[in-house]
Every structure is written in structure tokens, then in C-alpha cells.
Amino acid sequence: MTEGPKAHRHKVKEFLITLRLSRFVPLCLCAFAPFLGGCVPLDEAALPKTTVSQALEAPYAGLDPGYKTSESLHFIVKAYSSETAARYSALCEEDYQRIMRDLGIYSFVPSKPYNIVIYKDAPEYHLKTLQPDWSGGVTYGNAILIYESDGSAGILAHEMTHLVFNEFMGISVPGEVRWLNEGLAVYEQTRADYRSKAFYDEKISSDISLNPIPFSQLINLVPQGQKDAVVERWYAAAGSVAAFMLRQGGSLSFSYFLGRVKDGRSLDEAVGASFGGLWKDMKDVERTWLLEIKR
């Protein structure tokens, strides 16, 4: 049965509460309630030192014997039926191609296929991943673990964006681009799931447009230990800014922007050099974004 808007909003609220103590970690070990992605509370000091493209030994149990596998160009999908594996394999490739087009990083090739594990239902997922009840999916190393649900398409797109972004950038989510990492993931999530799009569109029009988050806070003050309303606003604003830069600047210029950030240029330098004079720096982006959301 498809959930109604009230049930969806309730699940979103439940998830946001769990982000109060969240920490954004180099491996992007993330978990979700249906329709919304965010990072699991985890002590960065406890993590082994590794690059984001390397998969660690998985702390989860796989599918029961008899599962089916569907391999495509970029993914290895495991599920309990051939039909489910093939369906998610096609969805993964669709998401991947869309992310490549949106970000303009056509030349990027993952070092190895991403692993996607589709559990039968929520009870099996929670039992085998040891994730909390509110979690609808988790990313670990180069794998995405989810179960079949109404929100799985959005979850998949959100987490795939993190995998691609982290491996392409070759970094451990430095503070200056955490907003961009999450913002792009939110944007791709809304592209894959109409309910997520409706939720964030409403948040921008009824909240952010009336009381915007200053860019100095958006970029430098990633919410940690904040109230759920603060986290909700931060995610919505990050997604809106990322979407705005993609729409206004275009995917080609955006790829130049990402490349310069990857090479160590500051956000201001990367913006000024990448968008053909459209923006001089992030203050320019902020000024034009505010005009856009206040229309």
C-alpha cells in the first residue's frame, strides 16, 4: 500500500530526530528513513584510515542462499528473485547515467562495480545490518544496502550520488564541500522520487524562502547535535543551492567547478573560474539564489 502524505511527513520527522547527533564521516557511512538520507552517528576516530573508494570488510550479513545476481556495466545487484535483481540493476544504471549527465563528469569511471544488496523486507534488513528501526538503507564502502519499499528509489539515488561524488573527488568529505555532497544527493533524490521532491519544494517555499540560511552557515556549520528542524532546514537549503547551480550554470561548467575544487581551489576561486562570468564567487551565487527562491 502506498503511503499518504501525512505518513510520509511523519517518517521524515522521525528520521530527522536521529540526525541530532550525526557526524559526517569520511566513508560516508549513511542510513535513512524512507525518502530522506543522512549520516549515522559514528565516531570518526574509531574508523580505520582508508580512501572512500575502498570497500572495508562488511559488518553485515548478506542474503540467504539462493539469491540471484544481476551484473551490469557499473553494478552488481543481489536480490531474492531474478526479476527484482534485473529491475534494480536497470534502475541503478538509470540513476548512474543521470548523475553523470547532471554533474557533467562523463569521463569518470568507477574503480570497480558498486555492490547493491536488496533485502526482502524491513525485518530482514534490520536483522542483518543491525541498523536502527528508522533506517531504510545504508551505504558502506562501495556497497548500498536497502530493502524493497516505496521510498527505495529515492534512497538509492541519494546514496549513489555519495558513492560517485566521493570516488570522483578522491577526498574524505572535507568540511568545505560537505554541503555540496549532501546537496547533490538531495537533488538526485528528488529527481528519482516525486514524494521527496514535493517535500523539499514545500520546505523551500514555506520556510527557506522566508528565512534563508546564510551561506556562511550552510558551508561552515554542518549540523551536528542540532534539533531536527535545524537539520531539516540545512538539507533543504543545501539541495536547493546545488540544484540552482546546476540549472543556472549547466552541467559542463559544473564539471569544471567540481574539477577545480577537486584540485584544491577554494569554492570562491572555483566558482569564479568555472561559470563563464555568471558568478564571481560564492557571495554572487548566494545573491542570485536568494532572488530565485524569493520569486
C-alpha positions as CSV (number, residue, x, y, z in Angstrom):
1,M,0.0,0.0,0.0
2,T,1.3,3.4,-0.9
3,E,1.8,5.8,2.0
4,G,-0.1,9.0,2.1
5,P,1.4,12.5,2.5
6,K,0.8,12.5,6.3
7,A,2.5,9.2,6.8
8,H,5.4,10.3,4.7
9,R,5.9,13.6,6.7
10,H,5.7,11.6,9.9
11,K,8.5,9.2,8.7
12,V,10.6,12.2,7.6
13,K,10.2,13.8,11.0
14,E,11.2,10.6,12.8
15,F,14.3,10.3,10.7
16,L,15.4,13.9,11.3
17,I,15.3,13.4,15.0
18,T,18.0,10.8,14.6
19,L,20.3,13.3,13.0
20,R,20.7,15.4,16.1
21,L,24.0,13.6,17.0
22,S,25.0,12.9,13.4
23,R,28.6,13.2,12.3
24,F,29.6,13.4,8.6
25,V,32.3,10.8,8.2
26,P,34.9,10.1,5.5
27,L,33.5,6.8,4.5
28,C,30.0,8.3,4.1
29,L,28.5,5.5,6.2
30,C,24.9,6.6,5.8
31,A,21.5,5.5,6.8
32,F,18.0,6.6,6.0
33,A,14.4,6.6,6.9
34,P,12.4,6.2,3.7
35,F,12.6,9.2,1.4
36,L,15.4,11.0,3.2
37,G,19.1,10.3,3.5
38,G,21.5,11.2,6.3
39,C,24.6,10.0,8.1
40,V,24.7,7.6,11.0
41,P,26.2,8.8,14.3
42,L,29.7,7.5,14.3
43,D,33.0,8.5,15.9
44,E,35.4,9.4,13.2
45,A,38.4,8.5,15.4
46,A,37.1,4.9,15.5
47,L,37.2,4.5,11.8
48,P,40.2,2.8,10.1
49,K,42.1,5.1,7.8
50,T,41.2,4.4,4.2
51,T,40.1,6.1,1.0
52,V,36.5,6.4,0.1
53,S,36.8,4.1,-2.9
54,Q,38.0,1.2,-0.9
55,A,35.4,-1.3,0.5
56,L,36.0,-2.4,4.0
57,E,35.1,-5.8,5.5
58,A,31.3,-5.6,5.6
59,P,29.8,-5.6,9.1
60,Y,26.5,-7.0,7.9
61,A,25.1,-10.4,6.9
62,G,24.3,-11.0,3.2
63,L,21.2,-12.5,1.6
64,D,20.2,-16.1,2.4
65,P,21.4,-18.9,0.0
66,G,19.6,-18.9,-3.3
67,Y,19.7,-15.2,-4.1
68,K,20.0,-14.0,-7.7
69,T,22.6,-11.7,-9.1
70,S,22.4,-9.2,-12.0
71,E,25.6,-7.7,-13.3
72,S,25.7,-4.6,-15.4
73,L,28.4,-2.2,-16.5
74,H,28.7,-0.4,-13.2
75,F,26.8,-2.5,-10.7
76,I,26.5,-6.0,-9.1
77,V,22.9,-6.3,-7.8
78,K,21.9,-9.1,-5.4
79,A,18.2,-9.9,-4.7
80,Y,16.0,-12.9,-4.0
81,S,14.4,-13.0,-7.4
82,S,15.8,-12.6,-10.9
83,E,13.1,-10.1,-11.7
84,T,13.9,-7.9,-8.7
85,A,17.7,-8.0,-9.4
86,A,17.1,-7.1,-13.0
87,R,14.7,-4.3,-12.1
88,Y,17.1,-2.7,-9.6
89,S,20.0,-3.2,-12.0
90,A,18.2,-1.2,-14.6
91,L,17.2,1.5,-12.0
92,C,20.9,1.7,-10.8
93,E,22.2,2.3,-14.4
94,E,19.4,4.8,-15.0
95,D,20.4,6.7,-11.8
96,Y,24.1,6.5,-12.6
97,Q,23.7,7.8,-16.1
98,R,21.5,10.7,-14.9
99,I,24.1,11.6,-12.2
100,M,26.9,11.6,-14.8
101,R,24.8,13.9,-17.1
102,D,23.8,16.2,-14.3
103,L,27.3,16.6,-12.9
104,G,29.0,16.6,-16.4
105,I,31.6,14.0,-15.3
106,Y,31.3,11.8,-18.3
107,S,34.9,10.7,-18.3
108,F,34.7,9.4,-14.7
109,V,34.9,5.6,-14.4
110,P,34.5,3.8,-11.0
111,S,37.5,1.8,-10.0
112,K,35.2,-1.3,-9.7
113,P,31.5,-2.1,-9.8
114,Y,29.3,-0.9,-7.0
115,N,27.5,-3.6,-5.0
116,I,23.8,-3.3,-4.3
117,V,22.1,-5.7,-1.9
118,I,18.3,-5.8,-1.9
119,Y,16.8,-7.4,1.3
120,K,13.4,-8.8,1.2
121,D,11.8,-6.5,3.7
122,A,12.5,-4.3,6.7
123,P,12.7,-7.1,9.3
124,E,15.4,-8.9,7.3
125,Y,17.3,-5.7,6.6
126,H,17.3,-4.6,10.3
127,L,18.3,-8.1,11.5
128,K,21.2,-8.4,9.1
129,T,22.6,-4.9,9.1
130,L,21.9,-4.1,12.7
131,Q,20.7,-0.7,11.7
132,P,18.1,1.1,13.9
133,D,14.4,0.8,13.2
134,W,14.2,4.1,11.4
135,S,16.8,3.2,8.9
136,G,15.7,2.4,5.3
137,G,19.1,1.8,3.8
138,V,22.8,2.1,4.5
139,T,26.0,2.8,2.4
140,Y,29.2,1.1,3.4
141,G,32.4,1.2,1.4
142,N,31.3,0.8,-2.2
143,A,28.0,-1.0,-1.3
144,I,24.4,0.2,-0.9
145,L,22.2,-2.0,1.3
146,I,18.4,-1.4,1.1
147,Y,15.2,-3.3,1.2
148,E,12.2,-3.0,-1.1
149,S,9.9,-0.2,-0.1
150,D,8.0,2.8,-1.5
151,G,11.0,5.0,-0.8
152,S,13.8,2.8,-2.1
153,A,14.2,4.6,-5.4
154,G,14.9,7.9,-3.7
155,I,17.2,6.2,-1.2
156,L,19.1,4.5,-4.0
157,A,19.7,7.8,-5.9
158,H,20.7,9.7,-2.8
159,E,23.3,7.2,-1.7
160,M,24.6,6.5,-5.3
161,T,25.3,10.2,-5.5
162,H,27.5,10.0,-2.4
163,L,29.4,7.0,-3.8
164,V,30.1,8.7,-7.2
165,F,30.9,12.1,-5.6
166,N,33.3,10.7,-3.1
167,E,35.2,8.5,-5.6
168,F,35.3,11.2,-8.2
169,M,36.6,13.8,-5.8
170,G,39.1,11.4,-4.3
171,I,38.6,13.0,-0.9
172,S,37.3,12.2,2.6
173,V,34.5,14.7,2.6
174,P,36.3,17.9,3.6
175,G,34.3,20.4,5.6
176,E,34.1,23.0,2.8
177,V,32.2,20.6,0.4
178,R,30.0,18.6,2.8
179,W,27.1,20.9,1.9
180,L,27.7,20.2,-1.8
181,N,28.0,16.4,-1.3
182,E,24.7,16.3,0.6
183,G,23.1,18.9,-1.6
184,L,23.7,17.0,-4.8
185,A,22.5,13.8,-3.1
186,V,19.2,15.5,-2.1
187,Y,18.9,16.9,-5.6
188,E,19.3,13.5,-7.2
189,Q,16.9,12.0,-4.6
190,T,14.2,14.5,-5.7
191,R,14.9,13.6,-9.3
192,A,14.2,9.9,-8.5
193,D,11.3,10.2,-6.1
194,Y,8.3,12.6,-6.6
195,R,7.4,12.5,-2.9
196,S,10.8,13.7,-1.9
197,K,10.6,16.4,-4.4
198,A,7.2,17.5,-3.1
199,F,8.6,17.5,0.5
200,Y,11.6,19.7,-0.3
201,D,9.7,22.0,-2.6
202,E,7.3,22.7,0.2
203,K,10.1,23.2,2.6
204,I,11.8,25.8,0.4
205,S,8.6,27.7,-0.4
206,S,7.2,27.7,3.2
207,D,10.4,28.1,5.2
208,I,13.7,28.7,3.5
209,S,12.5,31.4,1.1
210,L,11.1,33.3,4.1
211,N,14.1,32.7,6.4
212,P,17.1,31.7,4.3
213,I,20.2,30.1,5.8
214,P,23.3,32.4,5.2
215,F,25.9,30.7,3.1
216,S,28.5,31.2,5.8
217,Q,26.4,28.8,8.0
218,L,25.4,26.5,5.2
219,I,29.0,25.8,4.2
220,N,30.8,26.0,7.6
221,L,28.3,24.9,10.1
222,V,27.2,21.3,9.2
223,P,24.5,20.5,11.7
224,Q,25.8,18.3,14.5
225,G,23.8,17.7,17.6
226,Q,21.2,20.2,16.4
227,K,17.4,20.0,16.7
228,D,15.6,18.1,13.9
229,A,14.2,21.3,12.5
230,V,17.7,22.8,12.0
231,V,18.9,19.6,10.2
232,E,15.8,19.6,8.0
233,R,16.4,23.2,7.0
234,W,20.1,22.6,6.3
235,Y,19.4,19.6,4.0
236,A,16.7,21.5,2.2
237,A,18.9,24.6,1.6
238,A,21.9,22.5,0.5
239,G,19.7,20.7,-2.0
240,S,18.2,23.9,-3.3
241,V,21.6,25.6,-3.8
242,A,23.1,22.6,-5.6
243,A,20.1,22.4,-7.9
244,F,20.3,26.1,-8.6
245,M,23.9,26.0,-9.5
246,L,23.3,23.0,-11.8
247,R,20.3,24.6,-13.5
248,Q,21.8,28.1,-14.0
249,G,25.4,27.1,-14.7
250,G,24.9,24.0,-16.7
251,S,26.5,20.6,-16.4
252,L,29.6,21.4,-18.4
253,S,30.5,24.4,-16.2
254,F,29.6,22.5,-13.1
255,S,32.0,19.8,-14.0
256,Y,34.8,22.4,-14.3
257,F,33.7,23.7,-10.9
258,L,34.0,20.2,-9.4
259,G,37.3,19.6,-11.1
260,R,38.8,22.8,-9.6
261,V,37.5,22.0,-6.2
262,K,39.0,18.6,-6.5
263,D,42.3,20.2,-7.4
264,G,42.3,22.2,-4.2
265,R,40.9,25.5,-5.3
266,S,38.7,27.3,-2.9
267,L,35.0,27.5,-3.5
268,D,35.3,31.2,-4.5
269,E,38.1,30.6,-6.9
270,A,36.4,27.6,-8.4
271,V,33.1,29.4,-8.9
272,G,34.8,32.5,-10.4
273,A,36.8,30.4,-12.9
274,S,34.2,27.9,-14.0
275,F,30.9,29.5,-14.9
276,G,31.9,32.0,-17.7
277,G,31.4,35.1,-15.6
278,L,28.0,34.1,-14.3
279,W,29.2,34.3,-10.7
280,K,32.4,35.9,-9.3
281,D,32.3,34.0,-6.0
282,M,30.0,32.2,-3.6
283,K,28.6,35.6,-2.5
284,D,27.4,36.1,-6.0
285,V,25.8,32.6,-6.0
286,E,24.1,33.4,-2.7
287,R,22.7,36.7,-4.0
288,T,21.2,35.2,-7.2
289,W,19.9,32.1,-5.3
290,L,18.1,34.3,-2.9
291,L,16.4,36.1,-5.8
292,E,15.4,32.8,-7.2
293,I,13.8,31.3,-4.1
294,K,12.0,34.6,-3.2
295,R,10.2,34.9,-6.5
